[in-house]
Amino acid sequence: PRRLFTTLRILFAVGGIAAAMGAWALVFPPDPGAFRRAVPIIMHGMTPLGTNHNLIAEVLVSVIPIGILLAAYASERARRWYVVATIAYALINLLTFSRNGWLTLTVEVAVLLAALARTRGVSWRRIAMTAAPIVLAAGVAIGVFSTTSIARSSNNNRLRLTQIALEQFRAHPIVGAGVGTFTEAVSRDRWYIADFGKPQEAHGLVQKLLAETGILGLLAFVALLGTILARVIRVYHRATTLPQWRIILLTLLASATGSIVFQLFNTSYFVSKLWLPIGIALAAARLAEREMELRTKQ
C-alpha cells in the first residue's frame, strides 16, 4: 500500500506538470493569432507531451480521480492543496477544449456519483435524475463546440479516417489487415493527403482494431479490458469490511474507466497513458484481496 500511494503521488505530480504546460499556453500562447486553448508547450526544442491539446487532457483525466483519493487520505493541511490542485486540473482539462476530455471527465464523475449513491442506498432512478443534468450540460457544450470551424475540420478528418478504417475492415473482416497497416492505407489515399496532409492514425480504438486486427482482435481486446474491470469491480463489492479499500478501488476504477473512454475517440492505444491506470487499479485490487485473505485467516 505504501508503494501504491507513492506511485499515485508521482502520477499526480506528473499531472501537475501537464496542467502547468496548459496554463502557460493559455497565458503565453505559442501562436498568438490562433484559438487560445491549453496545449503542450515546446521546451528547449522538445515537446515531451507532443503538440496536440488532446495529449494534455489525456493525462489529466487519468489523474483527477487520483487527486480525489489522495485528498481523502491526506492530512488536513495537505488535503486543501490536493483539492485545489484537483479542481485546477479539471479546469485546465476543460480549457483544452478537448471534446474527448470533456466527455471522459463527465463519465468519471458519473461513475463516482453512481457508486457513492448506491453505497448510501439511493435508487437508480434518483441517480439517473441527478446525473441527467450533468450529462445534458456536457452534451450541449460538446454539441455547440462541434459547430465551430476548428471542430468542423476535426470532424471531417475523423470521418474520413473512419471511412478508411471501415474500408480496410471490409477487405479483411476476420483478422484485419495486420498491426501497423492503417497509416499505410491512409498514405495511399490521395484525397486524404490533399485535404489533411500527412497520414494519421484512426481517431478511435474501435476503428483502429477493426482495421488492423478484424473482429477477432476487437473481441479479444474488449474481453481483456472487460475481464480486468470486472475483477476490480468484483473486489470492490467484496471489500464490504474494508471501507478504505473501497474508496481506493472506486477512484482507481474511475481513472481506468476514463482512460478507456478517452481512447474510444483518440489515437493512442498501446501506450502507458492507457495501461498504467488500468494496471494500478488491478494491482490495488490484488492488495485489497490480500488484506481480505489475511483477515480471514485471523
N, C-alpha and C positions, 0 to 999 in steps of 0.2 A: 504493500500500500504506500509506503514512503516513496519508493521509486515511481509509482504511478503518479503521485501528486507532484513529484519533481518534474516528471515529463510534462504534465499538464501546465505547470508554471512556465516551463520553457516554451511550450506551444503558445501560451497566452502572450509571452513576450514577443514571439515572432509575429503574432497578430498585431502587437503594438507597432512594430516596425512597418508592417504593411499599411496600418492606419495612418502612421506619420507620413508615409510617402503620399498617400491620398490627400491628406490635409495640406501638405506642402504644394502639391499640384493645384489645389484649389486657390491658394493664396498667390502662388507664383506659377501660373500655367505655362507648360512647355511651349504651347502655341497660343499666344495672346489673342489671335483672331479666331480661334476655334471655340466650339462649345465648351464651357467650363465645367469640368467634372473631376472626380477623384480618379486619378490614373497613376500607374507606376512612374517613377522618375528615373532619369539616367544619372548614374553615379560613377564618375571618373571613366566615362565612356562605356560603362557596363549597365545592363538592365537586369538585375537579379530576379525580378518577377516578370520580365517580359515587358511588353508595351501596351497590352490591351487592358481596358478598365475591368473586364471580367476577372482578370487574374488577381486583382485586389479583393473583389467580392468573394472569390473562391476561397481565399484564406480566411476572411473574416467570418463567413457563415459557419465555418468549422470551429472557430474559437469562441464565438459569442456564447453558446451553451456552456462551454468550459468556464467562462467568466462567471456565470451564474453558480456553477458548482464551487469554484474557488471562493467566491464571496460567502457561500453558505458555511464554509468551514474555516474561514479566516477570523482573526481577532477583530474586535470591534473597530479599531482604527484602520486596519488593513481592509476590512470589509467595505468601508466607504470608497476607498480607492478602486477596488475591484468593481464596485457598482458603477462608479463614474466612468471607468475605462470601458466597461461593457456597453454602457449607453453610448459612449463616443464611438466605439466600434460599429454599433448598429447605425449610428448617424452617418458615418463615413460610408458604410455599405449602401445606404440609401442614396448618398451623393455620388456614388459611382454611376448612377442611372443605369445600372445593370438590371435588366428585367429578370435575369436568372437569379441575381442576388435578392431582389425583392420577393420573388416567388418562394425561394428557398427559406428566407427568413420567416415568411408567413407560415410555411409548413412546419418549421421548427417551433414557432410559438404555438401553433395548433396542437402539435404532439405534446408539448409540455402542459398546456392548459387542460387538454383532454385527460392526460394521465393523472394530474393533480386533482381534477374534478372527480374522476372515478374513485380515487383514493378516499375522497371525502363523501362518497355516496351520492354524487349528483347524477341525475339521469342523463342518458344520451340525448334526449330531446332538449333538455336545458343546455347541454354542452353545445349542441348544434345551433341553438338560438343565440348563444353567446359568441360563438366563432363566426357566425354568418356575417356580421358587420365587418369583422377584420378581413375575411376573405373577399367580401364585396369591395371594400375600400382598396385592397391590393389589386383586385381585378380591374377596377376603374382606372387606377393610376397606371397600370401596365397598358391598358387599352388606349388611354389618352396619349401616353408617350409613344405608343406604336404608330400613331398617326403623324409624328414629326418626320421631317425629311431625313434626319440621321437614322431613325429607326426604320423607315421605309427601305432605305438602301440595304440595311442589315437584313430586313425581311426578305428582300429579293435574293440576296446572297444565300440565305438559309434555304429558301425554297428551291433554288437551282441545285444546291448541294444535295438536298433531299431527293430531288428527281434523279440525279446521277446515281445516288446510292440505291434507289429502288430499281433503276435500270440494271445495275450490277447484280442486285439480288435476283431479279427475274432471270438473268442469264445463268446464275449459279445458286438456285434456291436452297439446296440441301446443306452444302458445306461451304458456300461462299466462294469468292474468287481468291482467297488467301490473305493472310495478315499482311498489312502494309501496302496493299494494292490500290486502296481507294484514291490516294493522292495521284497515283499514276493515271487512273481513269480520269480524274479531273484535269490533269495536264493535257490529256488528249482531246478535251472538249474546247474547241477553238472559240466558241461563242462565250463560254465562261471566262476564258483568259482575256478575251477582248473587253468584256464588261467589268471584271473584278480584278484582273491582274494575276499574280502568282497563285498556283493551286493551294487550296486549304483543305483541312480535314472536315469530315462531316460534322455539322453542328448538332450532335446528339448521339448519345451512347447507342440507342436502338438502331439508328440508321447505319452507324459505323459497323456494329456487329452483324447486322443483316447483310451488308455488302461484302464484308470480308470473311465472315465465318458462317453465314447462312442461318437457317432456322435452328439447326442443331447447336451452333455456337451461342446463339442468343438464348435458347432454352437452358443450356448448361450454365451460362453466366447468371441468368435470373435465378436458377436453382442454387448456385453458390451464394449469392447475396441473400436470398431468402432463407437459406439454412443458417447463415451467420446471424441475421437479425432475429430469426425465430429463437435461436439459442439465447441471445441476450434478453429477449422478452420473457422467455421461459424462466430464466434465473431471476429476473426482476419480480415475477409473480410468486416465485417460491420463497423469496427472501422476506417473508412477512414479519419475521422476528428480528430482521436486521434493517431498521429504517435508514441508517446511514448509508448502507449499500444500495438501497432502493433509490435514494437521491443520486448517488454516483451513477448507477446504471441508467437512470432515466435521462440525465443530462447528456451522458455519452451516447445513448441511443439517439437522442435528438441531433447530436453532432454528426453521427454516422449517417442517419437518415438524410440530413441536409446535404452531406457530401454526395450521396447517391442522387438525390433530386437535382442537384446542380448539374451533374453530368448528363442528365437527360436532355439538356439544351446546350451543352458546352462541347469543347473539342479535346479535352484531356480525359484519358481513360485509365491507363495502366501506370499511374503516377502516384507519388506519395500523398498528394492532396486528397486523393480519393481513398487510398487504402490505409493510411496511417490512422485516421479517426476510426475506421472500421476495426483495425487491429487492436487499438487501445480499448475500444468497447468490448471486444472479445476477450482481451486479457483481464479486464475488470470483472467480467462475468466469471472467469475461472477463479479469480481471487475470492469473489463472493461465495462461489461453490466450495472452495477450500475452507473458508471460515464456517460455513454451514456444516461441513463434514466434521470439523474439529468439535463444534458444539454438540453434534450428535454423539460422538464418541465419549464426550464428557458426561 
